[in-house]
Amino acid sequence: MHIEELLRECVKRNGSDLHFKTDTGKVYVRVYGELYEMEEVPHFDDATFRTSIKNLLRPDQIEKFDRDMELDFAHEITGVARFRGNLFQQREHAQAVFRVIPFDVASMEDLNLPPACYDFIERPRGLVLVTGPAGSGKSTTLAAMIDRINRTQDVHIMTVEDPIEFVHDDHRALINQRELDVDTHSFANALKYVLRQDPDVILVGEMRDLETIHLAITAAETGHLVFATLHTVDALQTVDRIVDVFPMHQQQQIRMQLSVNLLGVVSQSLVRRKDGRGRIAAFEILNATSAVRNLIRENKTYQIGSIIQTGSRQKMQTLDQSLSKLVEAGFVEAEEARNKAKDPFEFDRIIALGSPNAVKGEAPPPTSPGAGNSSETPAAPPSAVRGQPNRPRVGGE
């Protein structure tokens, strides 16, 4: 069994993930969000798979899996792609899932990130959160934003990831990327010492626990621009999740810190394109205006949704407004977008009005297709750097 050959085939099929299920001896590939069995692959057993996977791992990784029965790792095939792998055990069988990570970092124009994202990367300090369910394109979005900073600003960027996905070379910026279990023992441990490494920009691959969240907020508070991800589905849930992680007696203090240091939240979801050529990203954007900061401080986050809904002048939008723009532009079917909508009835109302901004009496902004792989060239956001190519790509985490 040749795992690398199957990984190459996954890339050829434009797959985003490859699944090895050893109890049945089958392999599955996810293409544009749909999972398919690779029926031409000969069935294999657990012993064959374990022998093959060990050829991709270091001795310490094999030891860690044998001990913990869980392992995150990265693998690279020269000239093909990088892969983020997860090895786990199921019913006493070793299983694995590989996520395809392209070598090329898509630009912000490629992904048609909302205009607010261009503002976030220009800020000297603060906390920017990119959220969404697994496989929604968070890593791709963050990589594009870090790449823009890397190419346009004279700063020091520090990243902590598990594992390193997109590899960045130094351009105008100096960039150092640290990987869990290889370069540091934990996100929290890395963040404890990062302030002595003279960073300007810090990327936290995932805020998994109380200590990591607290240290990320503290890093933003001490004058750094911090990017991080959370597995939450919208901006409101993101704020509540951060606060709820802490004990009750600390929550008011965290609300105060968050209200001062939060710059914004980018929540995203991928929707199947009408033309069948991949998926496209819809974004919910929260910009931390003074009104939003006040609501966070006073524990009235339930009112944030209405501010986002009417905040187009501050470059905010709800997920349902973003989805309706994609429908209006002809990129996705209305029913497909409705299935992804946070509030299907609100989505129907927006569609019925004929414009995502009709309720506010404003003209709709130029529509862009987000993270897809269409040959159409979308309009770049107003603050985009001129001369960058606009090649939409498939969004992937």
Rosetta blueprint (number, residue, H / E / L):
1 M L
2 H L
3 I H
4 E H
5 E H
6 L H
7 L H
8 R H
9 E H
10 C H
11 V H
12 K H
13 R L
14 N L
15 G E
16 S E
17 D E
18 L E
19 H E
20 F E
21 K E
22 T L
23 D L
24 T L
25 G L
26 K E
27 V E
28 Y E
29 V E
30 R E
31 V E
32 Y L
33 G L
34 E E
35 L E
36 Y E
37 E E
38 M L
39 E L
40 E L
41 V L
42 P L
43 H L
44 F L
45 D L
46 D H
47 A H
48 T H
49 F H
50 R H
51 T H
52 S H
53 I H
54 K H
55 N L
56 L L
57 L L
58 R L
59 P H
60 D H
61 Q H
62 I H
63 E H
64 K H
65 F H
66 D H
67 R H
68 D H
69 M L
70 E E
71 L E
72 D E
73 F E
74 A E
75 H E
76 E E
77 I E
78 T L
79 G L
80 V L
81 A E
82 R E
83 F E
84 R E
85 G E
86 N E
87 L E
88 F E
89 Q E
90 Q E
91 R L
92 E L
93 H E
94 A E
95 Q E
96 A E
97 V E
98 F E
99 R E
100 V E
101 I E
102 P L
103 F L
104 D L
105 V L
106 A L
107 S L
108 M H
109 E H
110 D H
111 L H
112 N L
113 L L
114 P L
115 P H
116 A H
117 C H
118 Y H
119 D H
120 F H
121 I L
122 E L
123 R L
124 P L
125 R L
126 G E
127 L E
128 V E
129 L E
130 V E
131 T E
132 G L
133 P L
134 A L
135 G L
136 S L
137 G L
138 K H
139 S H
140 T H
141 T H
142 L H
143 A H
144 A H
145 M H
146 I H
147 D H
148 R H
149 I H
150 N H
151 R H
152 T H
153 Q L
154 D L
155 V L
156 H E
157 I E
158 M E
159 T E
160 V E
161 E E
162 D L
163 P L
164 I L
165 E L
166 F L
167 V L
168 H L
169 D L
170 D L
171 H L
172 R L
173 A L
174 L E
175 I E
176 N E
177 Q E
178 R E
179 E E
180 L E
181 D L
182 V L
183 D L
184 T E
185 H L
186 S L
187 F H
188 A H
189 N H
190 A H
191 L H
192 K H
193 Y H
194 V H
195 L H
196 R H
197 Q H
198 D L
199 P L
200 D L
201 V E
202 I E
203 L E
204 V E
205 G L
206 E L
207 M L
208 R L
209 D L
210 L H
211 E H
212 T H
213 I H
214 H H
215 L H
216 A H
217 I H
218 T H
219 A H
220 A H
221 E H
222 T L
223 G L
224 H L
225 L E
226 V E
227 F E
228 A E
229 T E
230 L E
231 H L
232 T L
233 V L
234 D L
235 A H
236 L H
237 Q H
238 T H
239 V H
240 D H
241 R H
242 I H
243 V H
244 D H
245 V L
246 F L
247 P L
248 M H
249 H H
250 Q H
251 Q H
252 Q H
253 Q H
254 I H
255 R H
256 M H
257 Q H
258 L H
259 S H
260 V H
261 N H
262 L E
263 L E
264 G E
265 V E
266 V E
267 S E
268 Q E
269 S E
270 L E
271 V E
272 R E
273 R L
274 K L
275 D L
276 G L
277 R L
278 G L
279 R E
280 I E
281 A E
282 A E
283 F E
284 E E
285 I E
286 L E
287 N E
288 A L
289 T L
290 S H
291 A H
292 V H
293 R H
294 N H
295 L H
296 I H
297 R H
298 E L
299 N L
300 K L
301 T H
302 Y H
303 Q H
304 I H
305 G H
306 S H
307 I H
308 I H
309 Q H
310 T L
311 G L
312 S H
313 R H
314 Q H
315 K L
316 M L
317 Q E
318 T L
319 L H
320 D H
321 Q H
322 S H
323 L H
324 S H
325 K H
326 L H
327 V H
328 E H
329 A L
330 G L
331 F L
332 V L
333 E L
334 A H
335 E H
336 E H
337 A H
338 R H
339 N H
340 K H
341 A L
342 K L
343 D L
344 P H
345 F H
346 E H
347 F H
348 D H
349 R H
350 I H
351 I H
352 A H
353 L H
354 G L
355 S L
356 P L
357 N L
358 A H
359 V H
360 K H
361 G L
362 E L
363 A L
364 P L
365 P L
366 P L
367 T L
368 S L
369 P L
370 G L
371 A L
372 G L
373 N L
374 S L
375 S L
376 E L
377 T L
378 P L
379 A L
380 A L
381 P L
382 P L
383 S L
384 A L
385 V L
386 R L
387 G L
388 Q L
389 P L
390 N L
391 R L
392 P L
393 R L
394 V L
395 G L
396 G L
397 E L
